[in-house]
Amino acid sequence: MRRLLLGADPESGNHAPAWTHRFAYRTRSGILAFLHQQARRNLDAHHLGDEPVAWEPPAHWLDALDLPQPSLDLPDERVRALLTAESTERDVARQLRLTVLQLRLLMESRGLSAATRPHNKGTYPRPPRQGVLVPERLRDLYERQGLQQLQIAELASCSSAVVKTALKQAGIARRPRRAAGDLKRSVDPAWLRTEYHLKGRTVADIARELSAPDTNVSQLLDAWSIPRHPPGHSAPLA
């Protein structure tokens, strides 16, 4: 609420992230009114009813600053007609001959917001899977060859989240996660020390062989006090 009302978190600087401006641009006036109502109730609950919800510093604090002032002679109807679902802040500001900051101040002072875009979730055709993500190929890699999602993602040059979605869409049941402590019980500490420390293999290379996440292999190195590679270490050729 604090971030939505002020445009930025006062404890982390005065530059609002881009998503905050995009949210405020299309936030309906009823939602903004609700947020201000909650802020007012919060002040009242702390016995600060005399404090304004929207606070501006005294003018003498800002004598050296030239703040943008929104034009007051623009009719609401003209501004509202430009705040369509397809409009952007920059386009509207340019048509009104305002800066983006001036437009934001004008919209805030008058309680205006742009129309929201319609949601078309689920109406787009699903793109066909290609390469290793074709259901038959994916089933062979995941079920018959036993590859991990991350390994398949590397083959497909995509993220593991895309592989996860492809498995779901293909109706391929995901394997249960390895039980806690199972990897540690199945790996010989001497083998891991030889492969990593003496042969110089990388964590990622060993993790692929063990069909395990990199972080799990790193945890084994720490648990068994196996020295990490120094900075600049080059792994041997596979």
C-alpha positions in Angstrom: 0.0 0.0 0.0 2.8 2.4 0.9 4.5 1.8 -2.5 1.2 2.2 -4.4 0.2 5.4 -2.6 3.6 7.1 -2.8 4.9 5.7 -6.0 8.1 4.4 -4.3 9.2 2.9 -1.0 10.6 5.8 1.1 13.1 3.4 2.8 14.8 2.4 -0.5 15.0 5.6 -2.4 12.7 7.9 -4.3 12.8 6.3 -7.7 9.7 4.1 -8.3 10.2 0.9 -10.3 8.6 0.9 -13.8 5.9 -1.5 -12.8 4.6 0.9 -10.2 4.0 3.6 -12.8 2.4 1.1 -15.2 0.1 -0.1 -12.3 -0.9 3.4 -11.3 -1.6 4.4 -14.9 -4.3 1.8 -15.2 -5.5 1.5 -11.6 -9.2 2.2 -11.5 -10.3 5.2 -9.4 -12.4 3.0 -7.1 -9.2 1.0 -6.2 -7.3 4.2 -5.6 -10.1 5.5 -3.4 -10.1 2.2 -1.4 -6.3 2.5 -0.9 -6.7 6.0 0.4 -9.5 4.9 2.7 -7.3 2.2 4.2 -4.5 4.7 4.7 -7.0 7.1 6.5 -8.2 4.2 8.7 -4.6 3.3 9.5 -3.8 6.9 10.6 -7.0 7.0 12.7 -6.1 3.7 14.3 -2.8 5.3 15.4 -4.5 8.4 16.7 -3.1 10.5 13.8 -6.4 11.7 12.4 -5.1 15.2 11.9 -2.4 14.0 9.5 -3.3 14.2 5.8 -3.2 11.0 3.7 -1.5 12.9 0.8 1.2 15.1 2.2 3.3 17.7 0.4 6.4 19.4 1.9 6.1 23.1 2.7 6.9 25.4 -0.2 10.0 26.9 1.4 11.6 23.4 1.3 11.4 23.5 -2.4 12.5 27.0 -3.2 15.4 25.8 -5.4 13.4 23.2 -7.3 11.3 23.8 -10.4 8.6 21.3 -10.0 6.3 20.3 -13.0 2.8 21.7 -12.6 -0.1 20.0 -14.4 -2.1 22.3 -16.7 -5.4 23.1 -14.9 -7.3 24.2 -18.1 -7.5 20.8 -19.7 -11.1 19.4 -19.5 -11.4 16.0 -17.8 -13.4 14.8 -20.9 -10.5 15.5 -23.2 -8.0 13.7 -20.9 -10.3 10.8 -20.3 -10.9 10.3 -24.0 -7.2 9.8 -24.5 -6.8 7.3 -21.6 -7.8 4.3 -23.7 -6.8 0.6 -23.2 -4.2 1.0 -26.0 -2.7 4.3 -24.9 0.6 4.8 -23.1 1.7 7.5 -20.7 4.1 8.9 -23.3 1.6 9.0 -26.1 -1.1 10.8 -24.0 1.5 13.2 -22.5 2.7 14.1 -26.0 -0.9 14.7 -27.3 -1.6 17.0 -24.3 1.8 18.7 -24.6 2.7 17.7 -21.1 5.7 15.8 -19.7 5.0 12.3 -18.3 5.5 13.7 -14.8 2.9 16.4 -15.4 0.5 13.8 -16.7 1.0 11.7 -13.6 0.3 14.7 -11.4 -2.8 15.6 -13.4 -4.2 12.1 -13.2 -3.5 11.8 -9.5 -5.0 15.2 -8.6 -8.2 14.4 -10.6 -8.5 10.7 -9.8 -8.2 9.7 -13.5 -6.9 6.4 -14.8 -6.5 4.7 -18.1 -8.9 2.0 -19.3 -7.6 -1.5 -18.5 -6.7 -3.9 -21.2 -9.1 -6.9 -21.7 -7.8 -10.2 -20.5 -7.6 -12.9 -23.2 -6.1 -15.7 -21.0 -6.6 -19.1 -22.6 -7.8 -17.8 -26.0 -4.4 -17.9 -27.8 -3.6 -21.0 -29.9 -0.9 -23.1 -28.3 2.3 -23.0 -30.4 3.4 -26.4 -31.6 6.3 -28.0 -29.8 9.5 -28.5 -31.8 12.7 -30.5 -31.5 13.3 -32.2 -28.2 10.0 -30.8 -26.8 7.9 -32.8 -29.2 5.8 -35.1 -27.0 7.2 -38.3 -28.3 10.8 -37.1 -28.1 10.2 -35.5 -24.7 8.8 -38.8 -23.4 11.8 -40.7 -24.6 14.2 -38.3 -22.9 12.4 -38.0 -19.6 10.9 -41.4 -19.1 13.1 -43.9 -21.0 16.5 -42.1 -20.7 15.8 -40.6 -17.3 17.1 -37.1 -18.1 16.3 -34.3 -15.6 14.3 -31.3 -16.6 17.4 -29.1 -16.5 19.3 -31.4 -18.8 16.4 -31.4 -21.3 16.2 -27.6 -21.0 19.9 -27.4 -22.0 19.2 -29.6 -25.1 16.3 -27.5 -26.1 18.0 -24.2 -25.3 15.2 -23.1 -23.0 14.4 -22.8 -19.3 13.4 -25.7 -17.1 10.1 -23.9 -16.6 9.3 -24.4 -20.3 10.2 -28.1 -20.0 7.9 -28.4 -17.0 5.1 -26.9 -19.0 5.8 -29.1 -22.0 5.7 -32.2 -19.7 2.3 -31.1 -18.4 0.9 -30.4 -21.8 2.1 -33.7 -23.1 0.5 -35.6 -20.2 3.8 -36.9 -19.0 3.8 -37.6 -15.2 6.7 -36.0 -13.5 9.0 -38.1 -11.4 8.8 -37.7 -7.6 11.5 -35.6 -6.1 14.5 -37.4 -4.6 14.0 -38.0 -0.9 15.9 -35.9 1.6 19.4 -37.3 2.1 19.1 -39.8 -0.7 21.8 -38.2 -2.8 24.2 -38.1 0.1 23.6 -41.8 0.8 24.1 -42.8 -2.8 27.4 -40.8 -3.5 30.8 -42.0 -2.3 32.7 -39.1 -0.7 36.0 -40.5 -2.1 34.5 -40.6 -5.6 33.3 -37.0 -5.3 36.7 -35.8 -4.0 38.5 -37.6 -6.9 36.1 -36.3 -9.6 35.9 -32.7 -8.3 39.2 -32.0 -6.5 41.7 -34.3 -8.3 40.2 -34.4 -11.8 39.1 -30.8 -11.7 35.5 -31.4 -12.9 32.9 -28.7 -12.4 29.9 -28.9 -10.1 27.6 -28.6 -13.1 29.3 -31.5 -14.9 29.1 -33.8 -11.8 25.5 -32.7 -11.2 24.5 -33.8 -14.7 26.1 -37.2 -14.2 24.2 -37.6 -10.9 20.9 -36.2 -12.3 20.9 -33.8 -9.5 20.7 -30.0 -9.1 24.0 -28.1 -8.9 23.1 -26.8 -5.4 22.8 -30.4 -4.0 26.3 -31.2 -5.3 27.7 -28.0 -3.8 26.1 -29.0 -0.4 28.0 -32.3 -0.5 31.3 -30.6 -1.2 30.7 -28.4 1.9 29.5 -31.3 4.0 32.6 -33.4 3.3 35.0 -30.4 3.4 36.2 -30.9 -0.2 38.1 -27.7 -1.2 36.5 -25.6 -3.9 38.2 -24.7 -7.1 40.2 -21.5 -7.0 39.1 -18.5 -9.0 40.0 -18.8 -12.7 39.9 -22.6 -12.6 39.5 -24.2 -16.0 37.7 -27.5 -16.2 39.2 -30.4 -18.2 37.8 -31.3 -21.5 34.8 -33.6 -21.2 
